[in-house]
Amino acid sequence: MSTVTGRIKEIKQPRGGYLPLRSFTVKDMDTLGEVTSPENIHAGTVGMAVDYLTRLITGSTRAEAFNISLQGARLIGEETTARGLLNRLNGLTDDSIRAACQLSGFDVVYRAGHSSYKPVNQINPDDETIKNIRIMTERMRLFFEANPPTLKEFEFTGAYTHLIRIGDGDILTKDTLWDIKVSKTKPQPKNTLQILVYWIMGRRSIHPQFQTIEKLGIVNPRLGKTWTIAVEEIPDSTLTQVSSDVIGYASL
């Protein structure tokens, strides 16, 4: 089954992307600066750990925050292992962050299938990696204290198509759909298209919170920056093309 990210990888976008980054407004989050220390685990695992820990420390239960991880573990009969890791989650201690990284290793089963899975006990973040994850998660905590979430760890029930059958978003605030990235580089066309797809699908989903969204945003706690664009600035032609060609809707 195709995920949002899997579908986007199949798409050849126009030069600069369907939603060029130059159309976004960029702002600094705070004065803490970039996180630059080297890390010893996969960047995708770091990103998921920051994402899920952010959900956890902003009010989600452990099972809610790591829902996709639990589903992946269940698919390969490792739910007991996952539950054990879940019980180790306790704020931003070293052991909690280590458990979060290992739990995130189950996500690949849900998103890409069993063949992509590697044993999570091989995921062992070192001190620098744990430090970076703690800083980035704390930065996200401060960010969402100023921008309280209205919806977290959501899927797109009611909006899937024959092209996209799986997808889950990060966080909505009162007027903005946010996607969390921890890349060392600024957002790429695949990232801006991803959040646009989330918004289009979200408006067709069962979640009424999407009806008040006025902006799309990407927040990067590694770089300490946010990028936002007002949805009213997105051309109708872009919305129509992405809706039909990328997602598979017959009409807006």
C-alpha positions in Angstrom: 0.0 0.0 0.0 1.3 3.5 -0.9 2.2 5.9 1.8 2.2 9.7 1.4 6.0 9.7 1.4 6.2 6.7 -0.9 3.9 8.3 -3.4 5.8 11.6 -3.4 9.0 9.7 -4.3 7.3 8.5 -7.4 6.4 12.1 -8.6 8.5 14.1 -10.9 7.8 17.7 -9.8 8.2 20.9 -11.8 11.5 22.7 -11.3 11.6 24.1 -7.8 8.6 21.8 -6.8 4.9 22.3 -6.8 5.3 24.5 -3.8 8.7 26.3 -4.1 10.5 27.1 -0.8 10.9 30.7 -2.0 7.2 31.1 -1.5 7.6 30.5 2.2 8.4 32.9 5.0 11.4 31.8 7.1 11.9 32.7 10.7 14.3 31.8 13.5 12.8 29.9 16.4 15.1 31.2 19.1 18.7 32.1 19.8 19.9 28.6 20.7 21.4 28.1 17.2 21.9 24.9 15.2 22.5 21.4 16.5 25.8 20.4 14.8 27.3 17.5 16.8 27.7 14.2 14.8 25.2 11.4 15.4 25.8 7.6 15.2 22.3 6.4 14.2 20.3 6.9 11.0 19.0 10.4 10.5 15.5 9.1 9.9 15.5 7.4 13.3 16.7 10.6 15.0 13.8 12.5 13.2 11.2 10.0 14.3 12.5 10.0 17.9 12.3 13.8 18.1 8.8 13.8 16.6 7.4 11.1 18.9 9.1 12.4 22.0 7.7 15.9 21.2 4.2 14.4 21.1 4.9 12.6 24.4 6.0 15.7 26.3 3.2 17.8 24.9 0.5 15.7 26.4 0.1 12.5 24.4 0.2 9.1 26.1 3.0 6.8 25.4 0.9 4.6 23.2 -0.5 7.6 21.3 2.9 9.1 20.7 4.4 5.9 19.5 1.3 4.5 17.8 3.0 3.8 14.4 5.9 2.1 16.2 3.5 -0.2 18.0 1.7 -1.1 14.8 5.0 -1.9 13.1 6.1 -4.1 16.0 2.7 -5.9 16.0 3.1 -6.8 12.3 6.3 -8.7 13.0 5.3 -10.2 16.4 7.5 -7.9 18.4 4.7 -6.2 20.4 6.1 -7.5 23.7 9.5 -6.0 23.0 7.9 -2.7 21.9 5.7 -2.6 25.1 8.9 -3.1 27.2 10.5 -0.1 25.5 7.4 1.9 25.9 7.5 1.4 29.6 11.0 2.9 29.7 9.8 6.2 28.3 10.2 8.8 31.1 10.7 12.4 29.9 14.0 13.2 28.3 16.4 11.0 30.4 19.1 9.1 28.6 17.3 5.8 28.9 14.1 7.3 27.7 15.7 8.7 24.6 17.5 5.5 23.9 14.2 3.6 24.2 12.5 6.1 21.9 15.1 5.6 19.2 14.7 1.8 19.4 10.9 2.0 19.3 11.2 4.2 16.2 13.0 1.4 14.5 9.7 -0.5 14.2 8.2 2.2 12.1 9.8 1.0 8.9 7.8 -2.2 9.1 4.5 -0.3 9.0 5.8 2.2 6.4 7.9 0.0 4.1 7.3 -3.6 5.0 9.1 -6.4 6.8 12.0 -6.6 4.4 13.3 -3.2 5.4 13.4 -4.0 9.1 16.6 -4.3 11.1 16.6 -5.5 14.8 16.0 -2.5 17.0 18.5 -3.7 19.6 21.2 -2.6 17.1 20.0 1.0 17.5 22.3 2.4 20.2 22.6 6.2 20.2 25.8 7.5 21.7 26.0 10.4 24.2 26.2 13.1 21.5 23.2 11.7 19.7 21.2 11.6 22.9 22.2 15.1 23.7 21.1 16.4 20.3 17.8 14.6 20.5 17.2 16.1 24.0 18.0 19.7 22.7 15.8 19.4 19.7 12.9 17.9 21.6 13.1 20.6 24.3 13.1 23.2 21.5 9.9 21.7 20.2 8.4 21.8 23.7 9.1 25.5 23.9 7.7 26.0 20.4 4.4 24.3 21.1 4.1 26.0 24.5 3.8 29.2 22.4 1.7 27.4 19.7 -0.6 25.0 21.5 -1.6 21.9 19.5 -5.2 21.2 18.6 -4.6 17.8 16.9 -1.6 15.4 17.1 -0.5 12.1 15.6 -3.5 12.1 13.1 -4.2 9.9 10.2 -6.4 10.8 7.2 -9.4 8.5 7.6 -12.0 9.4 5.0 -9.4 10.9 2.6 -7.4 8.0 1.2 -7.4 7.0 -2.4 -6.2 4.2 -4.7 -2.8 6.0 -4.9 -2.4 6.8 -1.2 -3.7 4.4 1.4 -1.4 5.2 4.4 -0.3 8.5 5.9 0.0 10.2 9.2 0.7 13.8 10.1 2.5 15.6 12.9 0.7 18.5 14.6 -2.0 21.1 14.0 -2.2 24.3 15.9 -5.1 26.7 15.8 -4.4 28.0 12.3 -1.3 26.0 11.0 -0.5 22.5 9.9 3.0 21.7 11.0 5.4 19.1 9.8 8.5 18.4 11.9 11.9 17.9 10.1 15.3 17.5 11.6 17.3 17.6 8.4 20.7 19.3 8.3 19.5 21.1 5.2 16.6 23.4 4.4 13.3 21.8 3.2 13.4 20.2 -0.2 10.6 20.0 -2.8 9.5 16.6 -1.5 9.0 18.2 2.0 6.9 21.1 0.8 4.8 18.7 -1.4 4.3 16.4 1.6 2.8 19.1 3.7 0.6 20.3 0.8 -0.7 16.7 0.3 -1.4 16.5 4.1 -3.5 19.7 4.0 -5.5 18.7 0.9 -6.2 15.2 2.4 -6.8 16.7 5.8 -9.6 18.8 4.5 -11.3 15.7 3.1 -10.7 13.7 6.3 -12.8 13.2 9.4 -10.9 15.9 11.3 -12.8 19.2 11.5 -9.7 21.0 12.8 -8.4 21.2 9.2 -11.2 23.5 8.3 -9.6 26.4 10.2 -6.1 25.9 8.9 -4.8 29.1 7.3 -1.0 28.3 7.0 1.3 25.3 6.2 4.5 25.2 8.2 7.7 23.2 8.4 9.6 23.4 11.7 13.2 22.3 12.0 14.5 22.2 15.6 18.0 21.2 14.3 18.3 24.4 12.3 16.2 26.4 14.7 14.0 27.7 11.9 10.4 27.6 10.6 9.0 28.0 7.1 5.4 29.0 6.6 3.0 29.8 3.7 -0.6 31.0 3.8 -2.9 28.6 2.0 -4.6 31.4 0.2 -1.3 32.1 -1.6 -1.2 28.6 -3.1 -2.4 28.8 -6.8 -5.6 27.0 -7.6 -3.9 25.4 -10.5 -1.3 23.8 -8.1 -4.1 22.5 -5.8 -5.9 21.0 -8.7 -2.9 19.3 -10.2 -1.6 17.9 -6.9 -5.1 16.7 -5.9 -5.6 14.8 -9.2 -2.1 13.8 -10.3 -0.4 13.1 -6.9 -3.3 12.1 -4.6 -5.8 10.7 -7.1 -8.9 12.8 -6.5 -11.3 13.2 -9.4 -11.9 16.9 -8.4 -11.4 19.4 -5.6 
